[in-house]
Amino acid sequence: MKILLTGANGYIGMRLLPLLLEDGHEIICTVRNKERFSIDSEIRSKVTIIEIDFLEPVEEGKIPLDIEVAYFLIHSM
């Protein structure tokens, strides 16, 4: 299954990501800053990372259209 994981570098996202990969899913991670996405190189090689700030308008076509499931783990504090 192709899954969009927003807020991938947050507390829940960092714990959910390895579980989704173990289940064999294709994961598209969105983060505001790729430099702050601290995952090991093995996991990094298995995911697609898209840098997006959802406080700004998202460019059309930046997120793939064939996503089957989305985990929206973004909050505003």
HUNORBEL-V988308 format. One record per residue. N is the residue number from 1. RES is the residue in one letter. D_LAST is the distance of its C-alpha to the last C-alpha in whole Angstrom. Layout:
BEGIN
{{N	RES	D_LAST} {N	RES	D_LAST}}
END
This chain:
BEGIN
{{1	M	31} {2	K	29} {3	I	25} {4	L	22} {5	L	19} {6	T	16} {7	G	13} {8	A	17} {9	N	16} {10	G	13} {11	Y	14} {12	I	16} {13	G	17} {14	M	19} {15	R	20} {16	L	21} {17	L	23} {18	P	26} {19	L	26} {20	L	26} {21	L	29} {22	E	31} {23	D	32} {24	G	33} {25	H	30} {26	E	29} {27	I	26} {28	I	24} {29	C	21} {30	T	18} {31	V	16} {32	R	15} {33	N	17} {34	K	20} {35	E	21} {36	R	18} {37	F	19} {38	S	21} {39	I	24} {40	D	27} {41	S	30} {42	E	31} {43	I	28} {44	R	27} {45	S	31} {46	K	30} {47	V	27} {48	T	26} {49	I	23} {50	I	22} {51	E	20} {52	I	18} {53	D	15} {54	F	14} {55	L	12} {56	E	16} {57	P	19} {58	V	20} {59	E	24} {60	E	26} {61	G	28} {62	K	25} {63	I	24} {64	P	27} {65	L	29} {66	D	30} {67	I	27} {68	E	28} {69	V	25} {70	A	21} {71	Y	19} {72	F	15} {73	L	13} {74	I	10} {75	H	6} {76	S	4} {77	M	0}}
END
